[in-house]
Amino acid sequence: MVKLSSARYGKDNIRLLKVDRDATNPKLQYVHEFTIRVMLEGDIASAYTHADNGPVVTTDSMKNTTHILAKKNPVSPPELFASILGNHFVTTYEHIHKAFVHIVQHRWTRYAVDGVPHEHSFIRDGEEVRVVDAEVDESGEIIVSGGIADLLVLKSTGSAFHGYVQDKYTTLPETWDRIMSTAVDSNWKFKPFEDLEAVRSAVDSIEEAYQSARNITLKTFALDDSASVQATLFKMCKLILAANSLVTEVKYALPNKHYFEIDLSWFEGLKNTGEDAQVYAPQSNPNGLITATVSRDD
């Protein structure tokens, strides 16, 4: 005997770009490019167990709905649009009890021409993305999280690593000064929202949380005299929680991007280690991976 323990389905990799035009100056424009995933849960078991397509809202309809709601509603901040999209499915279809919306916002940054920000020209400013998740329940409650991913950072000094376990397996030398680099993957969860209107009312705070979390990440990375990635990560989390009362927990995943000194002493005694190091060998794999979740103790 078997049973269907859980089921969820949807549309992945829905692509869209929306152009917003300033009401008083149509040439002043803003662009928002997203990759979206919509997943649904509900009374859909018969589609799996009895080949009954009756309860299936097609994934093509999910794509169409996404495009239509993007036209009819604000898409910024993306946390609001994810909530609008999820709320549509649980309020339109009685047999759908939960919707899960995942949005990746691709970075387009306005650039300057002759020192003046251009009204409608943008540059893809690196591979960093903004990431949003919304879980919308038929009761109306919405759980929202925001985040950043693939934010590649490096500082050439101001990082150390020593005092760790030394045993017969250890070959890594201690260091009091090293290159520190990582691709930041961070996520922060908000207090549950009672309904969609509560999300609408909090859009300013939601956007502020994104801006402050990103700024705190960059500032702390730069200014912290880092004893380890773990220690710097914890400081970032504490600062984000202190700055944003709506945020209940913060997560980071920080892979080490290693740069090793190259010993060039074999060539005419050339010094390139310790305080003389200038030329490094970037490493790929294996790499350290440091993760943590920090939440309010209440």
Secondary structure as UniProt FT lines:
FT   STRAND          9..21
FT   TURN            26..27
FT   STRAND          29..42
FT   HELIX           45..49
FT   TURN            54..55
FT   HELIX           59..72
FT   HELIX           78..92
FT   TURN            94..95
FT   STRAND          96..113
FT   TURN            114..115
FT   STRAND          116..137
FT   TURN            138..139
FT   STRAND          142..155
FT   TURN            168..169
FT   STRAND          180..190
FT   HELIX           196..201
FT   HELIX           203..223
FT   HELIX           229..243
FT   TURN            245..246
FT   STRAND          247..256
FT   STRAND          259..261
FT   TURN            265..269
FT   HELIX           274..276
FT   STRAND          280..282
FT   STRAND          289..295
//
